[in-house]
């Protein structure tokens, strides 16, 4: 079987790299990208078979840009993966916590460590690319004043020492990732779907949508409003819905089409939360 090429945001040992290997297997090949937009570009231009992007974190919340990218590039969600996130303060061997003047990491990792960071004085907090790239910079720094917030995988990859064992704001932290494809993928016995819709600009229309979902016995697990570029008056809504029978979901979609300005299925796939975290 051909080894698929997966576009990821970040480099080796980053959380996207770990999520890709957890979903596709440890031997999967990854194409490292500098941004989420580049991940989407690689998929639509056939430079990668699939892509994986973070969509929400338990602490930091949703990544609105990625909702917009999925729609902009007309990508299909073919799966999801939940990755437990363990965050540590890491530095080159011999570095002392009291000597630090700067901590770098991806914005999402920093956003998940606000309680710890707020206790520091005289330390600059810098947002940079992915955690793995930051770890590489720290491993090459000889000043003894630079550290990174990241997971244990990058500590091993770049031979870093742990200065603080746990910096995450909550103990059971996780990030959810979408698996993306240019085309729809056949899924046996799907039980979850992601859709996007725009309601008519009338009072109570969103409530009508929720009633339709409830009356059909579907479980709404997430609803996220997403700004529409160049439209200051309207929002699109991204919904994640669990169901037992696909026919029931399809019936619901038919009813939603009559009550909304626009509705589209972004993907139908298997719910992975229970087996992943």
Residue pairs with C-beta under 8 A, 6 or more apart in sequence:
3 27
3 28
3 29
4 24
4 28
4 29
4 49
4 50
5 29
5 30
5 31
5 47
5 48
5 49
5 50
6 20
6 24
6 28
6 29
6 30
6 31
6 48
6 49
6 50
6 51
6 52
7 30
7 31
7 33
7 38
7 39
7 42
7 43
7 47
7 48
7 50
7 51
7 52
8 14
8 16
8 17
8 19
8 20
8 30
8 31
8 32
8 33
8 39
8 51
8 52
9 16
9 33
9 34
9 35
9 36
9 38
9 39
9 53
9 54
9 130
10 16
10 17
10 32
10 33
10 106
10 129
10 130
10 131
10 132
10 133
11 17
11 32
11 130
11 132
11 133
11 136
12 30
12 32
12 132
12 157
13 132
13 135
13 151
13 153
13 154
13 156
13 157
13 158
14 130
14 131
14 132
14 133
14 154
15 54
15 83
15 85
15 130
15 131
15 151
15 175
16 52
16 53
16 54
16 130
16 177
17 30
17 132
17 153
18 83
18 151
18 153
19 52
19 54
19 81
19 83
19 175
19 177
20 28
20 30
20 52
21 28
21 30
22 81
22 83
22 276
23 52
23 79
23 81
23 177
23 179
24 50
31 42
31 47
31 48
33 39
33 42
34 129
36 53
36 63
36 65
36 66
36 69
37 69
39 48
39 51
39 52
39 53
39 180
40 51
40 53
40 69
40 70
40 72
40 73
40 75
40 180
41 47
41 73
42 48
42 51
43 50
43 51
43 73
43 75
43 180
43 181
43 182
44 73
44 74
44 75
44 182
46 182
49 181
50 78
50 179
50 180
50 181
51 75
51 179
51 180
51 181
52 81
52 177
52 178
52 179
52 180
53 63
53 66
53 69
53 177
53 178
53 180
54 63
54 66
54 108
54 175
54 176
54 177
55 62
55 63
55 66
55 67
55 176
55 177
55 178
56 62
56 63
56 175
56 176
56 222
57 85
57 108
57 111
57 112
57 173
57 174
57 175
57 176
58 85
58 170
58 172
58 173
58 174
58 175
59 111
59 112
59 168
59 169
59 170
59 173
60 108
60 111
60 112
62 224
63 108
64 224
64 226
64 227
66 178
67 196
67 224
67 226
67 238
68 226
68 227
68 229
69 75
70 77
70 178
70 180
70 266
71 196
71 236
71 266
75 180
75 181
75 182
75 266
76 180
76 181
76 182
76 183
76 184
76 185
76 266
76 267
77 178
77 179
77 180
77 194
77 266
77 267
77 269
78 179
78 180
78 181
78 184
78 185
78 187
78 267
78 269
79 178
79 179
79 185
79 187
79 267
79 269
79 270
79 272
80 176
80 177
80 178
80 179
80 192
80 269
80 271
80 272
80 273
81 176
81 177
81 179
81 272
81 276
82 174
82 175
82 176
82 177
82 272
82 273
82 276
82 277
83 174
83 175
83 176
83 177
83 276
84 172
84 173
84 174
84 277
85 112
85 151
85 168
85 173
85 174
85 175
86 151
86 152
86 166
86 168
86 173
87 109
87 112
87 113
87 149
87 150
87 151
87 166
87 167
87 168
87 173
88 149
88 150
88 151
88 152
88 155
88 162
88 163
88 164
88 165
88 166
88 167
89 97
89 103
89 116
89 147
89 148
89 149
89 162
89 163
89 164
89 167
90 135
90 138
90 147
90 148
90 149
90 150
90 154
90 155
90 160
90 161
90 162
90 163
91 100
91 138
91 144
91 146
91 147
91 148
91 160
91 161
91 163
92 138
92 139
92 141
92 142
92 144
92 146
92 160
92 161
93 159
93 160
93 161
94 144
94 161
95 144
95 145
95 146
95 147
95 161
95 163
96 144
97 163
97 164
99 144
99 145
100 120
100 123
100 145
100 146
100 147
100 163
101 122
101 123
101 124
101 145
101 146
102 123
102 124
102 125
102 126
102 145
102 146
102 147
103 110
103 117
103 120
103 123
103 124
103 125
103 126
103 146
103 147
103 148
103 149
104 125
104 126
104 127
104 128
104 134
104 137
104 138
104 146
104 147
104 148
105 113
105 127
105 128
105 131
105 134
105 148
105 149
105 150
106 127
106 128
106 129
106 130
106 131
106 134
107 127
108 175
109 131
109 149
109 150
110 117
110 125
110 127
110 149
112 168
112 169
112 173
113 149
113 167
113 168
113 169
114 169
115 169
116 164
116 167
116 169
117 123
117 125
117 167
128 134
128 137
131 148
131 149
131 150
131 151
131 154
132 150
132 154
132 157
132 158
134 148
134 150
135 148
135 150
135 154
135 155
135 157
135 158
135 160
136 158
137 146
137 148
138 146
138 147
138 148
138 158
138 160
139 158
139 159
139 160
147 163
148 154
148 160
149 167
154 160
155 161
155 162
172 277
174 277
176 273
178 194
178 267
179 269
184 267
187 268
187 269
187 270
189 270
190 246
190 268
190 269
190 270
191 242
191 243
191 244
191 270
191 271
192 221
192 240
192 241
192 242
192 243
192 268
192 269
192 270
192 271
193 240
193 241
193 243
193 249
193 265
193 266
193 267
193 268
193 269
194 238
194 239
194 240
194 241
194 265
194 266
194 267
194 269
195 238
195 239
195 241
195 253
195 256
195 263
195 264
195 265
195 266
196 226
196 236
196 237
196 238
196 239
196 262
196 263
196 264
196 266
197 209
197 236
197 237
197 239
197 256
197 260
197 261
197 262
197 263
197 264
198 228
198 234
198 235
198 236
198 237
198 260
198 261
198 262
198 263
199 205
199 206
199 208
199 209
199 237
199 259
199 260
199 261
200 259
200 260
200 261
201 233
201 234
201 261
205 259
205 260
206 237
208 259
209 237
209 256
209 259
209 260
210 220
212 252
212 255
212 256
212 259
213 220
213 239
213 241
213 252
213 256
214 220
216 248
216 251
216 252
216 255
217 243
217 244
217 248
218 241
218 242
218 243
218 248
218 249
218 252
219 241
219 242
219 243
220 239
220 240
220 241
221 240
221 241
221 242
222 238
222 239
222 240
223 237
223 238
223 239
223 240
224 237
224 238
224 239
225 235
225 236
225 237
225 238
226 235
226 236
226 237
226 238
227 235
228 234
228 235
228 236
236 262
238 266
241 249
241 252
242 271
243 249
243 252
246 268
249 268
253 263
253 265
256 263
257 263
